[in-house]
């Protein structure tokens, strides 16, 4: 039951930040915060970095996202490593947050824009941060021998 509340809390945090951005900014409007960070309102109709934008219908992306998330859940319950289970759980939180956002809006709201000089990283959101942290933890878990092995 605790896992459900943790999942709900982090999904809520992601969705509320997206709601605030969507209702406070015009599309593509940007607010410069400092020399490396801007807040911007982007509607991402594709997947990572806008890949497949305009090519695949949003409901297909929702269905594929749910299938991939189900596979990740299966991997999580089959795992014996505590860090690996936690990594999968964090990835699932991020995936579900983006799937819910896409289901509601037909796109995902991205709003964090990092840059250095003229180099701009594609905009992202809290759910993307969750997924990235989970993937890093997952990679680390592959190098840690579990007690069960």
C-alpha positions in Angstrom: 0.0 0.0 0.0 2.9 2.4 0.7 4.1 1.9 -2.9 0.8 3.1 -4.2 1.0 6.3 -2.2 4.6 6.9 -3.3 3.6 6.3 -6.9 0.5 8.6 -6.6 2.5 11.3 -4.9 5.2 11.5 -7.6 2.7 11.1 -10.5 0.7 14.0 -8.9 3.9 16.2 -8.6 4.6 15.6 -12.3 1.0 16.2 -13.4 0.5 19.3 -11.3 3.7 21.0 -12.6 2.6 20.3 -16.1 -0.9 21.7 -15.3 0.7 24.9 -13.9 3.0 25.3 -16.9 0.1 24.7 -19.3 -2.1 27.3 -17.6 0.6 29.9 -17.0 2.5 29.9 -20.3 1.6 30.3 -23.9 2.8 27.5 -26.2 6.6 27.8 -26.8 6.7 30.7 -24.3 10.0 30.7 -22.3 11.1 32.2 -19.0 14.8 32.6 -18.6 15.8 31.6 -15.0 19.6 31.7 -15.2 22.5 31.0 -17.6 21.7 27.3 -18.0 18.0 26.9 -17.2 14.8 28.1 -18.8 11.1 27.2 -18.2 9.3 26.7 -21.5 5.9 25.3 -22.5 6.4 22.6 -25.2 3.7 20.2 -26.4 5.5 17.0 -27.3 3.4 14.9 -29.6 6.1 12.3 -30.0 8.2 10.2 -27.6 11.7 11.0 -26.5 13.0 14.2 -28.1 9.8 14.4 -30.2 10.6 11.2 -32.1 7.6 10.0 -34.1 5.8 13.3 -33.6 3.0 13.6 -36.2 3.7 10.1 -37.5 1.9 7.9 -34.9 -1.4 8.6 -33.3 -1.3 9.5 -29.6 -3.6 6.6 -28.6 -1.1 4.2 -30.2 1.6 5.8 -28.1 -0.6 5.4 -25.0 -1.2 1.7 -25.8 2.5 1.0 -26.5 3.4 2.9 -23.3 1.1 0.8 -21.3 2.5 -2.4 -22.8 6.1 -1.4 -22.1 5.2 -0.3 -18.6 3.5 -3.7 -18.1 6.7 -5.4 -19.2 8.7 -3.3 -16.8 6.3 -4.2 -14.0 6.8 -7.9 -14.8 10.6 -7.4 -14.7 10.2 -5.6 -11.3 8.3 -8.4 -9.7 10.7 -11.0 -11.1 13.7 -9.2 -9.8 15.5 -10.3 -6.6 17.7 -7.3 -6.2 16.4 -4.5 -4.1 18.0 -1.7 -6.1 16.8 -3.2 -9.3 13.2 -3.4 -8.0 13.4 0.2 -6.9 14.9 1.3 -10.2 12.0 -0.4 -12.1 9.5 1.2 -9.7 10.9 4.7 -10.4 10.8 4.1 -14.2 7.2 3.0 -13.9 6.3 6.1 -12.0 7.7 8.3 -14.7 6.2 6.2 -17.5 2.7 6.3 -16.0 2.9 10.1 -15.4 3.7 10.7 -19.1 1.1 8.1 -20.2 -1.6 9.9 -18.2 -0.5 13.3 -19.5 -0.6 12.0 -23.1 -4.0 10.4 -22.5 -5.5 13.6 -21.1 -3.9 16.1 -23.6 -2.9 13.9 -26.6 0.6 15.2 -26.0 3.1 15.4 -23.2 4.0 18.7 -21.6 7.7 19.4 -21.4 8.9 22.5 -19.6 12.5 22.2 -18.3 15.1 23.5 -20.8 18.8 23.1 -20.0 21.4 24.8 -22.1 25.0 25.8 -22.2 25.9 28.6 -24.5 24.2 27.9 -27.8 23.7 24.2 -27.0 20.2 23.4 -25.9 19.1 20.0 -24.6 15.6 19.0 -25.6 13.0 20.1 -23.1 11.8 17.6 -20.5 9.6 17.2 -17.4 9.7 15.6 -14.0 8.5 12.2 -15.3 11.5 12.2 -17.6 13.7 12.9 -14.6 12.2 9.9 -12.8 12.8 7.7 -15.8 16.4 8.8 -16.1 17.1 8.3 -12.4 15.5 4.8 -12.6 17.6 3.9 -15.7 20.8 5.1 -14.0 19.9 3.0 -10.9 19.1 0.0 -13.1 22.5 0.2 -14.8 24.2 0.5 -11.4 22.2 -2.5 -10.1 23.6 -4.7 -13.0 27.1 -4.2 -11.5 26.1 -5.1 -8.0 26.0 -8.7 -7.0 22.9 -9.6 -5.1 22.9 -11.7 -1.9 20.7 -14.3 -3.6 23.3 -15.0 -6.4 
